[in-house]
Amino acid sequence: METRKPYPTDLTDEQYELVAPFLPKEKATGRKFTIPRREILNAILYKVKTGCQWRALPHDLPHHKTVYTYFGWWTLDGTLDRILTALREAVRTQAGREATPSAAIIDSQSVKTTGYGGEEGTIGVDGHKRVNGRKRHILVDTMGCLLAVVVTAAHVADREGARKLARTCRDFPRLRKIWVDGSYTGDIKEEYQAKHKIDFEIVEKPAGQKGFAVSPTRWVVERSFGWLGWDRELSRDYEFCPRHSESMIKLSQIHLMLCRLKPLPKKSKNA
């Protein structure tokens, strides 16, 4: 195979070594690999960072139909989830913490979709934020690492998104505390306590506060949304299927954590 010039989003040897054990050993068809899986992953990460269309992938990367096919496979078979979990636990361990969290934060973000539409019932209007599109509900640990994500139509209430995220709580046996903002009202607090033994705490604004102020317990999740904004693919929701939208968010976090664990070499000032 001819050697191509690298893109800024390409994985280093050290970064690929962290994810390679979690990639399927062979295709779903049982045939031999003809295209290196590393190049497939590099192409997917290129799209996440640049926000280009699938068919606009550079010609020196694998064909866009092949890349999209692998993206769909790795979404359905749980490959991305396994990579995300392994890297998150590695990041936490590197920071001197337990592999699984005992506390987390939930929040949502409404984003616009494109004119191409999406699956029926997956697009709506967030009347409060005046956004026509979808809503990203995320659960992050106290380091800002993604634990779970659910994408719904924008009109879905935050508490309903929290109910969907609750399905993943069994994956985190140490989780005992979740912080949220004032939009998570109703009986959701009692549901989390009864079904999952998790304390669901609403963080209210301090009395007399005017304008914006950083909340010590909730700024972490806002920073996580800020990290998503570094990738142009996530400036809007471009995907037809919400499950693929969730995968794009997972891929963004995967790339971020790889750069934490195995940072790129610093360039010399004289280079």
N, C-alpha and C positions, 0 to 999 in steps of 0.2 A: 504494500500500500504506500502510495506517495505521501511524503510528509508535507503537511500544510502549515501555513503560518498560524500561530495560536491566536485565539480571541481572549479578551480579558476575563471572560466567564469560564474558560476551560479549567477543568480540574487539574490540580498538580498530581504527581505520582502519589504523594503522601495522602492527599485528600481522597483519591480514588481507592486507595487501599482500605479506607474506613468504610466505604459503601459497597465495595465489590462482593463481600461475603453475603450480602442480603439480596443481590440481584439473582433472578431465576437462572438456573444452570442451563436450561434450554428453552426454546420457544414452546408456546402452547401446542403447536402443531407437531412437536417432537423432532423437527428437523434441526440440522446443525446450524450454528450461527454463521452467517456470511458477513455480517457487519459488526465490528467491535461494540460491545455494550457501552464502553466508555464514550465512544463517539455519539451514540444515541443520547446518552445523558448530557453530554456537552451541548448537543443541539437543543435539547429541551431547556437547559439552563440559559442558553443564548436567547431563546424566545421569552423566557420569564423576565430576563433583565431588560431586553430591548423593546418588548411589546410588539414585535413584528407579527404579521400573519404567518400561519403555518407554511403557506406556499411561498412566502418571501424569505424563507431560510436560505442562507448563502449556499451556493452550488458546491462548495468544497466540504460541506457537511452532508450527512446522509439525506436521502430524498425525503421530502416533507411527509409523504404518505406513510413511509416506513416509520419515521419518528413519531407521527401521530398514533400509529397503530401500537407501538410500544408504550406510549404514554397512556393509552386506554387500557392496555393489559396491566401495566404496573399500578394503575388506579384500582382496577377491579380485583386483582389478586392480593392486594394488601402490601405490595412491595414498598410503596412510598411510606406507608404507616410503620413498617418494620424499620426502615432507615431512620425515619423521624424519631422513633422511640430510642433506638440505639444511640443516636447522636445526642439527643437531649440528656440521656442518662450519663453519657460521657462528659458533657459540658458541666453537669451538676457535680459529678464526681471530681472533675478537675478543679472545681471551685471549693472543694472540701465539704460538699453537702451529700445528703442521702440521694440515692439514685432516683427515688420517687418522692414527690412533694407531699407535705402535710398541709400546705395552704396554697390558695390560688385566687385568681381574680377573673370575673366574667364581665365582658362588655360587648357592645355591638357597634357596627359601622355600616351606614347606608351608602351605597355607591350606585352610580348611574350604569345602565347597560347601553348597548349600541342599538342601532336601528334594525339589526337582524333578528331581534327578538330572542325567544328561548322556549324551553319546554312549557307546555300549557300549565298555568298556575304558578309559575316560578318567578314572575315579574309583577311588581305592584308598586304602589305609591306610599312612601313614608310621609304622612301628612304633617308631622311635626317638623321634620327637616326638609320637607318639600323636595324629595328625591324620588324620581321614577326609576326603579331598578330593583336591586337586590340588597339584602342585609347580611353582613358577615357577623356571626356570633362566635366569639373565640373564648377559650379557657386557657389561661397562661399561668405558669408558676410565678413565684416572687422574683425570679430572675428575668422574666419576660419570655421564657421559652414556651413555645406552643405545646399545649397538651391535647387540645381537641378543637375542631372547627366545624360549624354547620352553616351552610348558606341557604337562605330562604328568600321568598319574595319580600320586598321592603316593607310591606304593610303588616307583616307578622310581628306581633308584640314581643318585646324583649323577654318577658317571662316565658313565652312559648318557646323561644330559642333556648332559654335556660333549661326547659324541660327536655328538649332534644339533646342538649349537651349532657344531661344527667345520665344518659345511657352509657356514657364512657367512664362514669365514676368507678365502676367495678375494676377498671384497669389501674386504679391508683388506690390501693388498700390503705395507705397512710393518710389520705386526704381527709381532713377534719374541719377545715375552715375555708369559706369562700366569701370574698368581698364583692359587693356590687354597688351600683349607684341607685338613686331614688326611683328609677324607671321600673325596677323589678319589684312590683307591688303584688298584692293578692296573696293567695295561699301557697305560693311557690316556696316560701321559707319553711312552712310546715311540711311540705312534701319532701324537701331535701332532708329534713331532720328525721322524718318518719321512715323513709325508704332507704336512705344512705348514711344516716347518723352523721350528717355534715351540718355544721353551724353556718347558716346563710345570713351574713350580716350586711345590712344596708348602710352605706357610708353617706350620711347627710352633710350638706354644706353647713359650716359653722354659722351660728346665729350672727347676723349683722354683716356677713360677707357680701361685698359688692365687687362685681366683675370676676375675672378669672383668678383662681388661686390653686396652686398645686396641692393635691391631696396625697399625704404620705403613703396611704395604702392603695391608691388607685392610679398613680402616675405611671406605674410599671406597664399596665395594659395599654395606656395611651402611647407610651413609647413603642410598644410592640406594633401598634397600628402605624406609627411613624416609620418603623423599619419596613413594613410592607410597601410604603410609599416610595422606597428607594427603587423598586422594580416597576418599570413602565407597564408591564402586563397587568398590574394590579391597580393602575390609575382609574380603571373602570372594570366592569365585569364583561369580558368579551366572549365568554363561553356560552354555548347553547345549553349545556347540561350543568346544573348546580354541583354535581359530584366532581366534574372537571374543574369547576371554580375552586372547590375545596382543595383539590390536588395542586393547583397553582399556588395557593397560600402555603401548603405544606412544602412545596419545592422551594419557595422563597426562604422559608425558615431552615430547610435543609442546607441550602447554600450558605446562609448566614452562619450556621453552627459549624459547618466545615471550615469556614474562614476563621472562626474562633479557635477551633481545635488545632488546625494546621494553617497558620497565617501565611500569606504570600510573602516571599522574601522582599525586604525593603530595597528600593532602588537607590543606587548611589547618587549623591547630589551631582557628581561629575558626569553621570551617564547621559 
